[in-house]
């Protein structure tokens, strides 16, 4: 992981149900990655996803390619 400050954001769709993730998109241009963490555990582990894979996943979610719960 980089030593740069991560600017975490949580979706405005993430109510108060506790099923949220936070992402830091400020490393996309400089490192090509999107760090992801559990918003309930900000000091916990961070997944570092390739930016292209993350944005493809988000597009799949928006297109309902993964079904519904």
mmCIF file as Biopython writes it, N, C-alpha, C and O atoms, coordinates in Angstrom:
data_model
#
loop_
_atom_site.group_PDB
_atom_site.id
_atom_site.type_symbol
_atom_site.label_atom_id
_atom_site.label_alt_id
_atom_site.label_comp_id
_atom_site.label_asym_id
_atom_site.label_entity_id
_atom_site.label_seq_id
_atom_site.pdbx_PDB_ins_code
_atom_site.Cartn_x
_atom_site.Cartn_y
_atom_site.Cartn_z
_atom_site.occupancy
_atom_site.B_iso_or_equiv
_atom_site.auth_seq_id
_atom_site.auth_asym_id
_atom_site.pdbx_PDB_model_num
ATOM 1   N N  . UNK A ? 1  ? 0.859   -1.184  0.000   1.0 0.0 1  A 1 
ATOM 2   C CA . UNK A ? 1  ? 0.000   0.000   0.000   1.0 0.0 1  A 1 
ATOM 3   C C  . UNK A ? 1  ? 0.891   1.229   0.000   1.0 0.0 1  A 1 
ATOM 4   O O  . UNK A ? 1  ? 2.015   1.198   0.500   1.0 0.0 1  A 1 
ATOM 5   N N  . UNK A ? 2  ? 0.397   2.268   -0.544  1.0 0.0 2  A 1 
ATOM 6   C CA . UNK A ? 2  ? 1.128   3.522   -0.664  1.0 0.0 2  A 1 
ATOM 7   C C  . UNK A ? 2  ? 1.140   4.283   0.656   1.0 0.0 2  A 1 
ATOM 8   O O  . UNK A ? 2  ? 0.343   4.004   1.552   1.0 0.0 2  A 1 
ATOM 9   N N  . UNK A ? 3  ? 2.040   5.236   0.766   1.0 0.0 3  A 1 
ATOM 10  C CA . UNK A ? 3  ? 2.076   6.084   1.956   1.0 0.0 3  A 1 
ATOM 11  C C  . UNK A ? 3  ? 1.194   7.323   1.792   1.0 0.0 3  A 1 
ATOM 12  O O  . UNK A ? 3  ? 1.067   8.124   2.718   1.0 0.0 3  A 1 
ATOM 13  N N  . UNK A ? 4  ? 0.589   7.479   0.618   1.0 0.0 4  A 1 
ATOM 14  C CA . UNK A ? 4  ? -0.311  8.616   0.389   1.0 0.0 4  A 1 
ATOM 15  C C  . UNK A ? 4  ? -1.555  8.478   1.259   1.0 0.0 4  A 1 
ATOM 16  O O  . UNK A ? 4  ? -1.981  7.369   1.583   1.0 0.0 4  A 1 
ATOM 17  N N  . UNK A ? 5  ? -2.133  9.626   1.632   1.0 0.0 5  A 1 
ATOM 18  C CA . UNK A ? 5  ? -3.378  9.612   2.398   1.0 0.0 5  A 1 
ATOM 19  C C  . UNK A ? 5  ? -4.499  9.069   1.527   1.0 0.0 5  A 1 
ATOM 20  O O  . UNK A ? 5  ? -4.628  9.438   0.360   1.0 0.0 5  A 1 
ATOM 21  N N  . UNK A ? 6  ? -5.302  8.194   2.104   1.0 0.0 6  A 1 
ATOM 22  C CA . UNK A ? 6  ? -6.459  7.662   1.395   1.0 0.0 6  A 1 
ATOM 23  C C  . UNK A ? 6  ? -7.671  8.497   1.768   1.0 0.0 6  A 1 
ATOM 24  O O  . UNK A ? 6  ? -7.898  8.783   2.943   1.0 0.0 6  A 1 
ATOM 25  N N  . UNK A ? 7  ? -8.443  8.885   0.775   1.0 0.0 7  A 1 
ATOM 26  C CA . UNK A ? 7  ? -9.638  9.700   0.985   1.0 0.0 7  A 1 
ATOM 27  C C  . UNK A ? 7  ? -10.849 8.786   0.841   1.0 0.0 7  A 1 
ATOM 28  O O  . UNK A ? 7  ? -11.360 8.589   -0.262  1.0 0.0 7  A 1 
ATOM 29  N N  . UNK A ? 8  ? -11.303 8.229   1.958   1.0 0.0 8  A 1 
ATOM 30  C CA . UNK A ? 8  ? -12.355 7.231   1.967   1.0 0.0 8  A 1 
ATOM 31  C C  . UNK A ? 8  ? -13.720 7.844   1.739   1.0 0.0 8  A 1 
ATOM 32  O O  . UNK A ? 8  ? -14.033 8.907   2.274   1.0 0.0 8  A 1 
ATOM 33  N N  . UNK A ? 9  ? -14.536 7.162   0.936   1.0 0.0 9  A 1 
ATOM 34  C CA . UNK A ? 9  ? -15.929 7.563   0.726   1.0 0.0 9  A 1 
ATOM 35  C C  . UNK A ? 9  ? -16.807 6.327   0.872   1.0 0.0 9  A 1 
ATOM 36  O O  . UNK A ? 9  ? -16.385 5.210   0.574   1.0 0.0 9  A 1 
ATOM 37  N N  . UNK A ? 10 ? -18.020 6.543   1.328   1.0 0.0 10 A 1 
ATOM 38  C CA . UNK A ? 10 ? -19.019 5.490   1.433   1.0 0.0 10 A 1 
ATOM 39  C C  . UNK A ? 10 ? -20.211 5.931   0.604   1.0 0.0 10 A 1 
ATOM 40  O O  . UNK A ? 10 ? -20.582 7.105   0.621   1.0 0.0 10 A 1 
ATOM 41  N N  . UNK A ? 11 ? -20.802 5.016   -0.108  1.0 0.0 11 A 1 
ATOM 42  C CA . UNK A ? 11 ? -21.922 5.337   -0.986  1.0 0.0 11 A 1 
ATOM 43  C C  . UNK A ? 11 ? -23.054 6.010   -0.225  1.0 0.0 11 A 1 
ATOM 44  O O  . UNK A ? 11 ? -23.330 5.679   0.929   1.0 0.0 11 A 1 
ATOM 45  N N  . UNK A ? 12 ? -23.698 6.949   -0.883  1.0 0.0 12 A 1 
ATOM 46  C CA . UNK A ? 12 ? -24.869 7.591   -0.276  1.0 0.0 12 A 1 
ATOM 47  C C  . UNK A ? 12 ? -26.037 6.608   -0.195  1.0 0.0 12 A 1 
ATOM 48  O O  . UNK A ? 12 ? -27.005 6.864   0.521   1.0 0.0 12 A 1 
ATOM 49  N N  . UNK A ? 13 ? -25.959 5.489   -0.918  1.0 0.0 13 A 1 
ATOM 50  C CA . UNK A ? 13 ? -26.980 4.449   -0.861  1.0 0.0 13 A 1 
ATOM 51  C C  . UNK A ? 13 ? -26.798 3.541   0.348   1.0 0.0 13 A 1 
ATOM 52  O O  . UNK A ? 13 ? -27.674 2.732   0.652   1.0 0.0 13 A 1 
ATOM 53  N N  . UNK A ? 14 ? -25.681 3.667   1.032   1.0 0.0 14 A 1 
ATOM 54  C CA . UNK A ? 14 ? -25.400 2.833   2.199   1.0 0.0 14 A 1 
ATOM 55  C C  . UNK A ? 14 ? -26.097 3.425   3.407   1.0 0.0 14 A 1 
ATOM 56  O O  . UNK A ? 14 ? -25.552 4.305   4.073   1.0 0.0 14 A 1 
ATOM 57  N N  . UNK A ? 15 ? -27.281 2.955   3.692   1.0 0.0 15 A 1 
ATOM 58  C CA . UNK A ? 15 ? -28.028 3.471   4.838   1.0 0.0 15 A 1 
ATOM 59  C C  . UNK A ? 15 ? -27.274 3.221   6.120   1.0 0.0 15 A 1 
ATOM 60  O O  . UNK A ? 15 ? -26.045 3.284   6.147   1.0 0.0 15 A 1 
ATOM 61  N N  . UNK A ? 16 ? -27.979 2.946   7.154   1.0 0.0 16 A 1 
ATOM 62  C CA . UNK A ? 16 ? -27.351 2.693   8.437   1.0 0.0 16 A 1 
ATOM 63  C C  . UNK A ? 16 ? -27.458 1.212   8.800   1.0 0.0 16 A 1 
ATOM 64  O O  . UNK A ? 16 ? -27.488 0.855   9.978   1.0 0.0 16 A 1 
ATOM 65  N N  . UNK A ? 17 ? -27.516 0.350   7.776   1.0 0.0 17 A 1 
ATOM 66  C CA . UNK A ? 17 ? -27.711 -1.070  8.013   1.0 0.0 17 A 1 
ATOM 67  C C  . UNK A ? 17 ? -26.458 -1.846  8.351   1.0 0.0 17 A 1 
ATOM 68  O O  . UNK A ? 17 ? -26.548 -3.020  8.709   1.0 0.0 17 A 1 
ATOM 69  N N  . UNK A ? 18 ? -25.287 -1.230  8.249   1.0 0.0 18 A 1 
ATOM 70  C CA . UNK A ? 18 ? -24.057 -1.897  8.620   1.0 0.0 18 A 1 
ATOM 71  C C  . UNK A ? 18 ? -23.452 -2.778  7.542   1.0 0.0 18 A 1 
ATOM 72  O O  . UNK A ? 18 ? -22.440 -3.431  7.794   1.0 0.0 18 A 1 
ATOM 73  N N  . UNK A ? 19 ? -24.028 -2.821  6.361   1.0 0.0 19 A 1 
ATOM 74  C CA . UNK A ? 19 ? -23.513 -3.644  5.269   1.0 0.0 19 A 1 
ATOM 75  C C  . UNK A ? 19 ? -22.808 -2.754  4.249   1.0 0.0 19 A 1 
ATOM 76  O O  . UNK A ? 19 ? -23.160 -2.777  3.070   1.0 0.0 19 A 1 
ATOM 77  N N  . UNK A ? 20 ? -21.836 -1.985  4.671   1.0 0.0 20 A 1 
ATOM 78  C CA . UNK A ? 20 ? -21.231 -0.973  3.822   1.0 0.0 20 A 1 
ATOM 79  C C  . UNK A ? 20 ? -19.744 -1.225  3.588   1.0 0.0 20 A 1 
ATOM 80  O O  . UNK A ? 20 ? -19.052 -1.823  4.412   1.0 0.0 20 A 1 
ATOM 81  N N  . UNK A ? 21 ? -19.292 -0.758  2.460   1.0 0.0 21 A 1 
ATOM 82  C CA . UNK A ? 21 ? -17.867 -0.719  2.188   1.0 0.0 21 A 1 
ATOM 83  C C  . UNK A ? 21 ? -17.490 0.727   1.922   1.0 0.0 21 A 1 
ATOM 84  O O  . UNK A ? 21 ? -18.326 1.542   1.531   1.0 0.0 21 A 1 
ATOM 85  N N  . UNK A ? 22 ? -16.233 1.029   2.138   1.0 0.0 22 A 1 
ATOM 86  C CA . UNK A ? 22 ? -15.698 2.354   1.824   1.0 0.0 22 A 1 
ATOM 87  C C  . UNK A ? 22 ? -14.616 2.155   0.768   1.0 0.0 22 A 1 
ATOM 88  O O  . UNK A ? 22 ? -13.880 1.169   0.800   1.0 0.0 22 A 1 
ATOM 89  N N  . UNK A ? 23 ? -14.527 3.093   -0.159  1.0 0.0 23 A 1 
ATOM 90  C CA . UNK A ? 23 ? -13.512 3.034   -1.210  1.0 0.0 23 A 1 
ATOM 91  C C  . UNK A ? 23 ? -12.728 4.336   -1.221  1.0 0.0 23 A 1 
ATOM 92  O O  . UNK A ? 23 ? -13.230 5.382   -0.812  1.0 0.0 23 A 1 
ATOM 93  N N  . UNK A ? 24 ? -11.496 4.256   -1.693  1.0 0.0 24 A 1 
ATOM 94  C CA . UNK A ? 24 ? -10.650 5.440   -1.834  1.0 0.0 24 A 1 
ATOM 95  C C  . UNK A ? 24 ? -10.242 5.525   -3.307  1.0 0.0 24 A 1 
ATOM 96  O O  . UNK A ? 24 ? -9.345  4.808   -3.751  1.0 0.0 24 A 1 
ATOM 97  N N  . UNK A ? 25 ? -10.897 6.390   -4.048  1.0 0.0 25 A 1 
ATOM 98  C CA . UNK A ? 25 ? -10.642 6.471   -5.491  1.0 0.0 25 A 1 
ATOM 99  C C  . UNK A ? 25 ? -9.512  7.428   -5.845  1.0 0.0 25 A 1 
ATOM 100 O O  . UNK A ? 25 ? -9.209  7.609   -7.025  1.0 0.0 25 A 1 
ATOM 101 N N  . UNK A ? 26 ? -8.887  8.042   -4.855  1.0 0.0 26 A 1 
ATOM 102 C CA . UNK A ? 26 ? -7.846  9.024   -5.165  1.0 0.0 26 A 1 
ATOM 103 C C  . UNK A ? 26 ? -6.532  8.385   -5.638  1.0 0.0 26 A 1 
ATOM 104 O O  . UNK A ? 26 ? -5.601  9.114   -5.982  1.0 0.0 26 A 1 
ATOM 105 N N  . UNK A ? 27 ? -6.426  7.053   -5.667  1.0 0.0 27 A 1 
ATOM 106 C CA . UNK A ? 27 ? -5.203  6.407   -6.148  1.0 0.0 27 A 1 
ATOM 107 C C  . UNK A ? 27 ? -5.343  5.846   -7.562  1.0 0.0 27 A 1 
ATOM 108 O O  . UNK A ? 27 ? -4.405  5.248   -8.088  1.0 0.0 27 A 1 
ATOM 109 N N  . UNK A ? 28 ? -6.511  6.037   -8.178  1.0 0.0 28 A 1 
ATOM 110 C CA . UNK A ? 28 ? -6.736  5.491   -9.515  1.0 0.0 28 A 1 
ATOM 111 C C  . UNK A ? 28 ? -5.728  6.053   -10.511 1.0 0.0 28 A 1 
ATOM 112 O O  . UNK A ? 28 ? -5.068  5.284   -11.211 1.0 0.0 28 A 1 
ATOM 113 N N  . UNK A ? 29 ? -5.597  7.350   -10.589 1.0 0.0 29 A 1 
ATOM 114 C CA . UNK A ? 29 ? -4.704  7.965   -11.582 1.0 0.0 29 A 1 
ATOM 115 C C  . UNK A ? 29 ? -3.233  7.684   -11.306 1.0 0.0 29 A 1 
ATOM 116 O O  . UNK A ? 29 ? -2.473  7.394   -12.229 1.0 0.0 29 A 1 
ATOM 117 N N  . UNK A ? 30 ? -2.830  7.766   -10.052 1.0 0.0 30 A 1 
ATOM 118 C CA . UNK A ? 30 ? -1.408  7.635   -9.736  1.0 0.0 30 A 1 
ATOM 119 C C  . UNK A ? 30 ? -0.930  6.192   -9.605  1.0 0.0 30 A 1 
ATOM 120 O O  . UNK A ? 30 ? 0.234   5.905   -9.884  1.0 0.0 30 A 1 
ATOM 121 N N  . UNK A ? 31 ? -1.819  5.264   -9.178  1.0 0.0 31 A 1 
ATOM 122 C CA . UNK A ? 31 ? -1.384  3.890   -8.920  1.0 0.0 31 A 1 
ATOM 123 C C  . UNK A ? 31 ? -2.228  2.831   -9.622  1.0 0.0 31 A 1 
ATOM 124 O O  . UNK A ? 31 ? -1.861  1.656   -9.631  1.0 0.0 31 A 1 
ATOM 125 N N  . UNK A ? 32 ? -3.351  3.234   -10.209 1.0 0.0 32 A 1 
ATOM 126 C CA . UNK A ? 32 ? -4.208  2.274   -10.898 1.0 0.0 32 A 1 
ATOM 127 C C  . UNK A ? 32 ? -4.914  1.295   -9.990  1.0 0.0 32 A 1 
ATOM 128 O O  . UNK A ? 32 ? -5.253  0.191   -10.417 1.0 0.0 32 A 1 
ATOM 129 N N  . UNK A ? 33 ? -5.147  1.681   -8.728  1.0 0.0 33 A 1 
ATOM 130 C CA . UNK A ? 33 ? -5.814  0.799   -7.774  1.0 0.0 33 A 1 
ATOM 131 C C  . UNK A ? 33 ? -6.938  1.536   -7.048  1.0 0.0 33 A 1 
ATOM 132 O O  . UNK A ? 33 ? -6.957  2.764   -6.971  1.0 0.0 33 A 1 
ATOM 133 N N  . UNK A ? 34 ? -7.876  0.744   -6.517  1.0 0.0 34 A 1 
ATOM 134 C CA . UNK A ? 34 ? -8.953  1.264   -5.684  1.0 0.0 34 A 1 
ATOM 135 C C  . UNK A ? 34 ? -8.929  0.476   -4.372  1.0 0.0 34 A 1 
ATOM 136 O O  . UNK A ? 34 ? -9.332  -0.687  -4.348  1.0 0.0 34 A 1 
ATOM 137 N N  . UNK A ? 35 ? -8.464  1.089   -3.290  1.0 0.0 35 A 1 
ATOM 138 C CA . UNK A ? 35 ? -8.513  0.424   -1.988  1.0 0.0 35 A 1 
ATOM 139 C C  . UNK A ? 35 ? -9.965  0.329   -1.498  1.0 0.0 35 A 1 
ATOM 140 O O  . UNK A ? 35 ? -10.747 1.265   -1.660  1.0 0.0 35 A 1 
ATOM 141 N N  . UNK A ? 36 ? -10.310 -0.809  -0.900  1.0 0.0 36 A 1 
ATOM 142 C CA . UNK A ? 36 ? -11.661 -1.063  -0.397  1.0 0.0 36 A 1 
ATOM 143 C C  . UNK A ? 36 ? -11.541 -1.601  1.028   1.0 0.0 36 A 1 
ATOM 144 O O  . UNK A ? 36 ? -10.666 -2.417  1.315   1.0 0.0 36 A 1 
ATOM 145 N N  . UNK A ? 37 ? -12.420 -1.144  1.915   1.0 0.0 37 A 1 
ATOM 146 C CA . UNK A ? 37 ? -12.416 -1.638  3.291   1.0 0.0 37 A 1 
ATOM 147 C C  . UNK A ? 37 ? -13.840 -1.726  3.815   1.0 0.0 37 A 1 
ATOM 148 O O  . UNK A ? 37 ? -14.765 -1.167  3.226   1.0 0.0 37 A 1 
ATOM 149 N N  . UNK A ? 38 ? -14.006 -2.426  4.919   1.0 0.0 38 A 1 
ATOM 150 C CA . UNK A ? 38 ? -15.275 -2.529  5.624   1.0 0.0 38 A 1 
ATOM 151 C C  . UNK A ? 38 ? -15.473 -1.225  6.386   1.0 0.0 38 A 1 
ATOM 152 O O  . UNK A ? 38 ? -14.639 -0.864  7.216   1.0 0.0 38 A 1 
ATOM 153 N N  . UNK A ? 39 ? -16.547 -0.525  6.119   1.0 0.0 39 A 1 
ATOM 154 C CA . UNK A ? 39 ? -16.758 0.774   6.763   1.0 0.0 39 A 1 
ATOM 155 C C  . UNK A ? 39 ? -16.973 0.647   8.275   1.0 0.0 39 A 1 
ATOM 156 O O  . UNK A ? 39 ? -16.775 1.616   9.008   1.0 0.0 39 A 1 
ATOM 157 N N  . UNK A ? 40 ? -17.376 -0.537  8.746   1.0 0.0 40 A 1 
ATOM 158 C CA . UNK A ? 40 ? -17.566 -0.738  10.186  1.0 0.0 40 A 1 
ATOM 159 C C  . UNK A ? 40 ? -16.244 -0.953  10.909  1.0 0.0 40 A 1 
ATOM 160 O O  . UNK A ? 40 ? -16.179 -0.847  12.134  1.0 0.0 40 A 1 
ATOM 161 N N  . UNK A ? 41 ? -15.193 -1.256  10.158  1.0 0.0 41 A 1 
ATOM 162 C CA . UNK A ? 41 ? -13.894 -1.566  10.753  1.0 0.0 41 A 1 
ATOM 163 C C  . UNK A ? 41 ? -12.797 -0.768  10.037  1.0 0.0 41 A 1 
ATOM 164 O O  . UNK A ? 41 ? -11.990 -1.351  9.313   1.0 0.0 41 A 1 
ATOM 165 N N  . UNK A ? 42 ? -12.756 0.549   10.228  1.0 0.0 42 A 1 
ATOM 166 C CA . UNK A ? 42 ? -11.818 1.385   9.483   1.0 0.0 42 A 1 
ATOM 167 C C  . UNK A ? 42 ? -10.341 1.081   9.733   1.0 0.0 42 A 1 
ATOM 168 O O  . UNK A ? 42 ? -9.496  1.458   8.921   1.0 0.0 42 A 1 
ATOM 169 N N  . UNK A ? 43 ? -10.020 0.421   10.819  1.0 0.0 43 A 1 
ATOM 170 C CA . UNK A ? 43 ? -8.619  0.081   11.065  1.0 0.0 43 A 1 
ATOM 171 C C  . UNK A ? 43 ? -8.307  -1.355  10.635  1.0 0.0 43 A 1 
ATOM 172 O O  . UNK A ? 43 ? -7.198  -1.846  10.846  1.0 0.0 43 A 1 
ATOM 173 N N  . UNK A ? 44 ? -9.292  -2.018  10.034  1.0 0.0 44 A 1 
ATOM 174 C CA . UNK A ? 44 ? -9.121  -3.399  9.591   1.0 0.0 44 A 1 
ATOM 175 C C  . UNK A ? 44 ? -8.394  -3.498  8.261   1.0 0.0 44 A 1 
ATOM 176 O O  . UNK A ? 44 ? -7.814  -2.522  7.785   1.0 0.0 44 A 1 
ATOM 177 N N  . UNK A ? 45 ? -8.429  -4.687  7.661   1.0 0.0 45 A 1 
ATOM 178 C CA . UNK A ? 45 ? -7.703  -4.916  6.412   1.0 0.0 45 A 1 
ATOM 179 C C  . UNK A ? 45 ? -8.256  -4.099  5.250   1.0 0.0 45 A 1 
ATOM 180 O O  . UNK A ? 45 ? -9.432  -3.733  5.228   1.0 0.0 45 A 1 
ATOM 181 N N  . UNK A ? 46 ? -7.389  -3.825  4.295   1.0 0.0 46 A 1 
ATOM 182 C CA . UNK A ? 46 ? -7.751  -3.083  3.094   1.0 0.0 46 A 1 
ATOM 183 C C  . UNK A ? 46 ? -7.448  -3.966  1.891   1.0 0.0 46 A 1 
ATOM 184 O O  . UNK A ? 46 ? -6.344  -4.496  1.763   1.0 0.0 46 A 1 
ATOM 185 N N  . UNK A ? 47 ? -8.431  -4.121  1.011   1.0 0.0 47 A 1 
ATOM 186 C CA . UNK A ? 47 ? -8.216  -4.823  -0.249  1.0 0.0 47 A 1 
ATOM 187 C C  . UNK A ? 47 ? -7.802  -3.794  -1.290  1.0 0.0 47 A 1 
ATOM 188 O O  . UNK A ? 47 ? -8.426  -2.740  -1.409  1.0 0.0 47 A 1 
ATOM 189 N N  . UNK A ? 48 ? -6.774  -4.091  -2.027  1.0 0.0 48 A 1 
ATOM 190 C CA . UNK A ? 48 ? -6.305  -3.182  -3.070  1.0 0.0 48 A 1 
ATOM 191 C C  . UNK A ? 48 ? -6.666  -3.815  -4.412  1.0 0.0 48 A 1 
ATOM 192 O O  . UNK A ? 48 ? -6.018  -4.764  -4.854  1.0 0.0 48 A 1 
ATOM 193 N N  . UNK A ? 49 ? -7.706  -3.282  -5.057  1.0 0.0 49 A 1 
ATOM 194 C CA . UNK A ? 49 ? -8.199  -3.831  -6.310  1.0 0.0 49 A 1 
ATOM 195 C C  . UNK A ? 49 ? -7.678  -3.028  -7.502  1.0 0.0 49 A 1 
ATOM 196 O O  . UNK A ? 49 ? -7.542  -1.807  -7.433  1.0 0.0 49 A 1 
ATOM 197 N N  . UNK A ? 50 ? -7.391  -3.736  -8.591  1.0 0.0 50 A 1 
ATOM 198 C CA . UNK A ? 50 ? -7.033  -3.027  -9.827  1.0 0.0 50 A 1 
ATOM 199 C C  . UNK A ? 50 ? -8.216  -2.148  -10.223 1.0 0.0 50 A 1 
ATOM 200 O O  . UNK A ? 50 ? -9.366  -2.579  -10.143 1.0 0.0 50 A 1 
ATOM 201 N N  . UNK A ? 51 ? -7.941  -0.941  -10.642 1.0 0.0 51 A 1 
ATOM 202 C CA . UNK A ? 51 ? -9.007  0.011   -10.960 1.0 0.0 51 A 1 
ATOM 203 C C  . UNK A ? 51 ? -9.926  -0.524  -12.054 1.0 0.0 51 A 1 
ATOM 204 O O  . UNK A ? 51 ? -11.145 -0.390  -11.947 1.0 0.0 51 A 1 
ATOM 205 N N  . UNK A ? 52 ? -9.370  -1.126  -13.098 1.0 0.0 52 A 1 
ATOM 206 C CA . UNK A ? 52 ? -10.217 -1.624  -14.173 1.0 0.0 52 A 1 
ATOM 207 C C  . UNK A ? 52 ? -11.153 -2.723  -13.680 1.0 0.0 52 A 1 
ATOM 208 O O  . UNK A ? 52 ? -12.315 -2.764  -14.083 1.0 0.0 52 A 1 
ATOM 209 N N  . UNK A ? 53 ? -10.674 -3.602  -12.826 1.0 0.0 53 A 1 
ATOM 210 C CA . UNK A ? 53 ? -11.515 -4.665  -12.279 1.0 0.0 53 A 1 
ATOM 211 C C  . UNK A ? 53 ? -12.601 -4.089  -11.380 1.0 0.0 53 A 1 
ATOM 212 O O  . UNK A ? 53 ? -13.744 -4.542  -11.425 1.0 0.0 53 A 1 
ATOM 213 N N  . UNK A ? 54 ? -12.257 -3.098  -10.566 1.0 0.0 54 A 1 
ATOM 214 C CA . UNK A ? 54 ? -13.246 -2.485  -9.672  1.0 0.0 54 A 1 
ATOM 215 C C  . UNK A ? 54 ? -14.359 -1.814  -10.477 1.0 0.0 54 A 1 
ATOM 216 O O  . UNK A ? 54 ? -15.539 -2.003  -10.182 1.0 0.0 54 A 1 
ATOM 217 N N  . UNK A ? 55 ? -13.989 -1.035  -11.485 1.0 0.0 55 A 1 
ATOM 218 C CA . UNK A ? 55 ? -15.002 -0.315  -12.259 1.0 0.0 55 A 1 
ATOM 219 C C  . UNK A ? 55 ? -15.843 -1.267  -13.108 1.0 0.0 55 A 1 
ATOM 220 O O  . UNK A ? 55 ? -17.014 -0.989  -13.369 1.0 0.0 55 A 1 
ATOM 221 N N  . UNK A ? 56 ? -15.261 -2.382  -13.540 1.0 0.0 56 A 1 
ATOM 222 C CA . UNK A ? 56 ? -16.041 -3.399  -14.247 1.0 0.0 56 A 1 
ATOM 223 C C  . UNK A ? 56 ? -17.046 -4.051  -13.289 1.0 0.0 56 A 1 
ATOM 224 O O  . UNK A ? 56 ? -18.188 -4.307  -13.670 1.0 0.0 56 A 1 
ATOM 225 N N  . UNK A ? 57 ? -16.626 -4.316  -12.062 1.0 0.0 57 A 1 
ATOM 226 C CA . UNK A ? 57 ? -17.531 -4.860  -11.052 1.0 0.0 57 A 1 
ATOM 227 C C  . UNK A ? 57 ? -18.685 -3.898  -10.778 1.0 0.0 57 A 1 
ATOM 228 O O  . UNK A ? 57 ? -19.841 -4.320  -10.737 1.0 0.0 57 A 1 
ATOM 229 N N  . UNK A ? 58 ? -18.390 -2.622  -10.591 1.0 0.0 58 A 1 
ATOM 230 C CA . UNK A ? 58 ? -19.437 -1.627  -10.334 1.0 0.0 58 A 1 
ATOM 231 C C  . UNK A ? 58 ? -20.420 -1.576  -11.508 1.0 0.0 58 A 1 
ATOM 232 O O  . UNK A ? 58 ? -21.629 -1.495  -11.295 1.0 0.0 58 A 1 
ATOM 233 N N  . UNK A ? 59 ? -19.916 -1.623  -12.730 1.0 0.0 59 A 1 
ATOM 234 C CA . UNK A ? 59 ? -20.797 -1.623  -13.906 1.0 0.0 59 A 1 
ATOM 235 C C  . UNK A ? 59 ? -21.698 -2.861  -13.891 1.0 0.0 59 A 1 
ATOM 236 O O  . UNK A ? 59 ? -22.874 -2.777  -14.242 1.0 0.0 59 A 1 
ATOM 237 N N  . UNK A ? 60 ? -21.148 -4.001  -13.486 1.0 0.0 60 A 1 
ATOM 238 C CA . UNK A ? 60 ? -21.948 -5.220  -13.390 1.0 0.0 60 A 1 
ATOM 239 C C  . UNK A ? 60 ? -23.032 -5.121  -12.343 1.0 0.0 60 A 1 
ATOM 240 O O  . UNK A ? 60 ? -24.144 -5.607  -12.547 1.0 0.0 60 A 1 
ATOM 241 N N  . UNK A ? 61 ? -22.717 -4.493  -11.220 1.0 0.0 61 A 1 
ATOM 242 C CA . UNK A ? 61 ? -23.723 -4.296  -10.169 1.0 0.0 61 A 1 
ATOM 243 C C  . UNK A ? 61 ? -24.838 -3.400  -10.690 1.0 0.0 61 A 1 
ATOM 244 O O  . UNK A ? 61 ? -26.016 -3.698  -10.492 1.0 0.0 61 A 1 
ATOM 245 N N  . UNK A ? 62 ? -24.480 -2.310  -11.349 1.0 0.0 62 A 1 
ATOM 246 C CA . UNK A ? 62 ? -25.476 -1.377  -11.873 1.0 0.0 62 A 1 
ATOM 247 C C  . UNK A ? 62 ? -26.367 -2.039  -12.925 1.0 0.0 62 A 1 
ATOM 248 O O  . UNK A ? 62 ? -27.544 -1.699  -13.047 1.0 0.0 62 A 1 
ATOM 249 N N  . UNK A ? 63 ? -25.807 -2.980  -13.681 1.0 0.0 63 A 1 
ATOM 250 C CA . UNK A ? 63 ? -26.561 -3.672  -14.725 1.0 0.0 63 A 1 
ATOM 251 C C  . UNK A ? 63 ? -27.287 -4.904  -14.179 1.0 0.0 63 A 1 
ATOM 252 O O  . UNK A ? 63 ? -27.885 -5.654  -14.951 1.0 0.0 63 A 1 
ATOM 253 N N  . UNK A ? 64 ? -27.246 -5.120  -12.877 1.0 0.0 64 A 1 
ATOM 254 C CA . UNK A ? 64 ? -27.900 -6.250  -12.211 1.0 0.0 64 A 1 
ATOM 255 C C  . UNK A ? 64 ? -27.436 -7.590  -12.773 1.0 0.0 64 A 1 
ATOM 256 O O  . UNK A ? 64 ? -28.234 -8.517  -12.911 1.0 0.0 64 A 1 
ATOM 257 N N  . UNK A ? 65 ? -26.159 -7.691  -13.093 1.0 0.0 65 A 1 
ATOM 258 C CA . UNK A ? 65 ? -25.604 -8.923  -13.645 1.0 0.0 65 A 1 
ATOM 259 C C  . UNK A ? 65 ? -25.416 -10.014 -12.601 1.0 0.0 65 A 1 
ATOM 260 O O  . UNK A ? 65 ? -25.171 -11.166 -12.956 1.0 0.0 65 A 1 
ATOM 261 N N  . UNK A ? 66 ? -25.526 -9.676  -11.325 1.0 0.0 66 A 1 
ATOM 262 C CA . UNK A ? 66 ? -25.269 -10.636 -10.260 1.0 0.0 66 A 1 
ATOM 263 C C  . UNK A ? 66 ? -26.527 -11.096 -9.542  1.0 0.0 66 A 1 
ATOM 264 O O  . UNK A ? 66 ? -26.448 -11.773 -8.517  1.0 0.0 66 A 1 
ATOM 265 N N  . UNK A ? 67 ? -27.666 -10.739 -10.065 1.0 0.0 67 A 1 
ATOM 266 C CA . UNK A ? 67 ? -28.927 -11.131 -9.434  1.0 0.0 67 A 1 
ATOM 267 C C  . UNK A ? 67 ? -29.254 -10.244 -8.251  1.0 0.0 67 A 1 
ATOM 268 O O  . UNK A ? 67 ? -28.635 -9.200  -8.046  1.0 0.0 67 A 1 
ATOM 269 N N  . UNK A ? 68 ? -30.223 -10.668 -7.487  1.0 0.0 68 A 1 
ATOM 270 C CA . UNK A ? 68 ? -30.663 -9.909  -6.320  1.0 0.0 68 A 1 
ATOM 271 C C  . UNK A ? 68 ? -30.637 -10.803 -5.095  1.0 0.0 68 A 1 
ATOM 272 O O  . UNK A ? 68 ? -30.601 -12.029 -5.205  1.0 0.0 68 A 1 
ATOM 273 N N  . UNK A ? 69 ? -30.655 -10.186 -3.942  1.0 0.0 69 A 1 
ATOM 274 C CA . UNK A ? 69 ? -30.661 -10.945 -2.681  1.0 0.0 69 A 1 
ATOM 275 C C  . UNK A ? 69 ? -32.066 -11.307 -2.284  1.0 0.0 69 A 1 
ATOM 276 O O  . UNK A ? 69 ? -32.271 -11.946 -1.251  1.0 0.0 69 A 1 
#
